[in-house]
Amino acid sequence: MYSEKYLLFTTGSGTADPLNWDSTEAAMYNVKDFEGTKITSARTIDLYFNTVKGLEIVTLGVKNGTQISIMTAIGNALINNKQSVIPVADIDNNTVIHKAIYSVTIKGYSLYPQSLSGTSKTKINLDYSPSSITLSATSASTVIDLWLTCIDGKYITDTTINAHEAEAASDSSVTLNVDNTVPTNDLVVGERIYKSDSTFFGVATSFADASPDTITFSGGLENAIANNDDLYTGSRFYILESVVIPVGSTLKLDSDEISFSLGEFAMYAKLDSGSVDLIARS
């Protein structure tokens, strides 16, 4: 037992309130439970531990551009460090394995249940990328689509809807006249709207199929829209497309099928009828 190695993490909150420590403020993991690490944004790295309690994730806040050197330092410590306890990021005691680490967040195993019904698209509410998802048809057999939508502008798709007027950037609600293609709930509502060069305009919050057709951006426009601008949305990448789930049956998707970066994508589902209980685990 004493020849094993453990990785120590603290968030810094313990010393601020030493009489009220909790499980999100300090953790020590057996090296054997370490599953790997992934760069999750310009300033974060996630470390994954498969414990007897389930998957736990430690997020390190790091200086931009230092991720590879930090990951290398962790890997070298796993092999070469002779200590039984390796303080990877002990913020409470100002001890870190690499000077570019400045914060720690400890996230335990969590469930994210959500009931899906109706035929409009529904955003799946997640705080972390899921390690698995189960989908259970509860009222009748149903056909489901499940997809990821790009939200950072890297991948965009032309809606074939065009602006029918110019609108200036604004912090107030803007209703834009549009033409060429009639807007629909599925096509625009809740979607981030872009120009063809990925310039972000705003989030479409509603539409009207009337004369003229309109799209409303209740949060305003970040950038001006010119007359005849093509309107783009984030591209969709389907995980499930027209998949039948019989009533009383459960479909499970594992991490290699549904793991993604929440900074780059959002997950959506759409049913043709019935209802589905979704449980995401992370």
Secondary structure, 3 states (H helix, E strand, C coil): CCCCCEEEEECCHHHHCCCCCCCCCEEEEEHHHEEEEEEEECCEEEEEEEECCEEEEEEEEECCCCHHHHHHHHHHHHHHCCCCEEEEEEHHHCEECCCCEEEEEEECCCEEEEEEECCCCEECCCCCCCCEEEEEECCCCEEEEEEEEECCCCCEEEEEEEECCCECCECCCEEEEEECCCCCHHHHCCCEEECCCCCEEEECCEEECCCCEEEEECCCECCCECCCCEEEEECEEEEEEEEEECCCCEEEEEHHHHCCCCCCEEEEEEECCCEEEEEEEC
